């Protein structure tokens, strides 16, 4: 009977655990672990399988050598708490998510969102100073997320603060202009708060924040409404890509294309690169190439950054480079395609970030390590790991954890190649909680 090599590789080469340690983490006997690894037992009990998936950080039972998972969810669903992440295990059917998004575009909060963000019982009087406070809060949160990652912000406090700011939309305004400005500020702050929650693995709450932000756009100034909606929907698509629910990402972008037609060229370019990332996850190399080339041309030909006020979370050249780098790296890591292009694009992406963009640079750096591992180029992987290790250790992001786990699984396949053992040591150190 063949051994379960996948489980053994993950235990030995990814986690660096003994059979005794794995047994202790799962809550079983060492004999049970030996039975799994020898394939004497080919299917753990569902509760044990769920715990085994949790402690190893994989996504499916198949990655542990146990075949299709009894824990797998129906097609067309979004698991709101990713593997190894904090957050609830709520499952939203794709069609339900899109219905919520559609209603939010009309200014209405659907029931799941309204429960998280109820209207306040007392009505506040809102002036320009209150709008400025929300904008300052957004800027502070965004800058902290850029440097340290979304995990630097407390999730419960973030939700509480966003609930408070959303409550101001029910207040009494000093003027119609202040009302419109506050709708814009609350919607824009929602993109930062929502993405910080994504970065912590709080996906159910992030979806509700994003859809509440969409509802807030209804009262924003007319010339700001469409760019804001594009920003929020592209953030939601990015969340789905991170959850590997690529079809939901494509449907959200389809919804954006159908409902928000008159977008500036630079904004449209970002929606194309976001679509390229989703399609890269599905292995569509031809369309990825076509979309990224077209987006780069559109962005370069744009007379100005027409959405400059929203550049702090989605429409800058660094975001364009990031999307393209991530799209090609998905093709390289998941499908073994366009590896040289992926390496070049990720390097361009890393170089596009400013000194304070530690989180984004660290994420791109770990993906570059993974591309080199997929190429079986251990020496270049080691150089990239050494270059980005310090920043990656500083960042508090579940995405760093996920990318590191991917790298360890890739490294485990060829751990005897030159440089790979050192890469494994570095990645384990990055993954280790502070």
C-alpha positions, 0 to 999 in steps of 0.5 A: 500500500503506497504511503500518503506522501502529501501528508508526510511532506507537509508534516516534515518539510512544511511544518517541520513537525514530528508525528508526535507533534502533529498528533498533539495538535490534532488531538489524536494518538500517534498511532492514528497519524501513522495510520494516515501516513501509511494509508492504512486509514484513507479517510479520517473522520470528518471532525478529525479531518477538519482539525487536520486541515486547520492545523496544517493550513491547507485548503482541502483534504486533497492537499493532504492526500485524502482525495475530494473533501467531505468538507467541500462546499457547493459550487458558487459559494464564498467561504467567508473565513479562509483556511487558517484565518480568523473570522466566521465560517458563514457561507454566502451563495454567489447569487445572494452576494450579487443581490446584496450588491445590486440593492446596495447600489441603489442605496438600500442595505440588505438584511445581513448588512443592516443587522451589522449597521443599524441606524442609531437611536439618536440623531446627531447634527453633522458639519464639515468638521465631522466629515474631516474627522472621517477623512482623517480616520481613513487616512490614518487607517490606510497609512497604518495598513500600508506599513504594518498590514490590516492586522495592525488594526483591531477588527472589533474596534474597526467595525465599531468605528465604521458603524459609528461613521455610518450612523452619521448618515442618519444625522441632521446636516448643516447643508446639502453639501455637507451631506453629500461630502459625508456620504462620500467620506463614509463610502471611501472609508469603507474601502479601507476598513473593509480591506483591513478586515480582509487582511485579518481574515474577517471576510464576512464582516468585510463583505458587509462593510463593502456593501454598506459603503456601496449603499453610502455612495448613493448620496455622494456627489454625482461626479464621485459616485461612479469612481467610488463604486468602481473602487468598492467593487474592485476591492470586493473582486480582489477579496474574492480572488484572495479567497480563490473564488475567481468566478465571483470576482468575474461576476462582480466585475461584470456587474461593475461594467454593466452598471457603471459605464462612464469611467475614466481611462485610468479607472477602467484600466484597473478594472481590467487588471483586476479581471486579469487576476481573476482569470489567471486563477482560472488559467486563462493565459490568453485573456490575461495577456490581452487584458494586461496589455490593454490596461497598460496602454489605457493607463499610459494614455490617460491624460491625468489621474482622473480619480486622484482623490481615490488613489490611496486605495486602488487607482494608482500605477502601483496598483496597476503593477501589483495586479499585473504581477499577481496575475502572472505569478498565479499563472506561474505558481498554479499552472507553470505558465509564463514564469519568466514574465511573472518574475519580471512583472513582480519585480516591476511591482516591487519597484513601484512601491514607495518606502512606506508600502511595506505590506504590498512590497512584502506580499509581492516579494513572497510571491516572487520567492514562490515563482522561483520555487515553481521554476525550481530555481532555488538560488534565486528563490533564496536571494528573494527570500533574504531580500524580503524576509525582514519586511515580511516578518513585520507585516501583520497580514493573513495573506503573508501567512497564506503566501508563505504556506504556498511557498513551503508546499512548493519547496517541500517538493524539491527540498534537496535542490540547492538553496531550497533548504535555506528558503524553507528555514526563512519561510518558516521563520516568517510564518512563525507568529510574533 
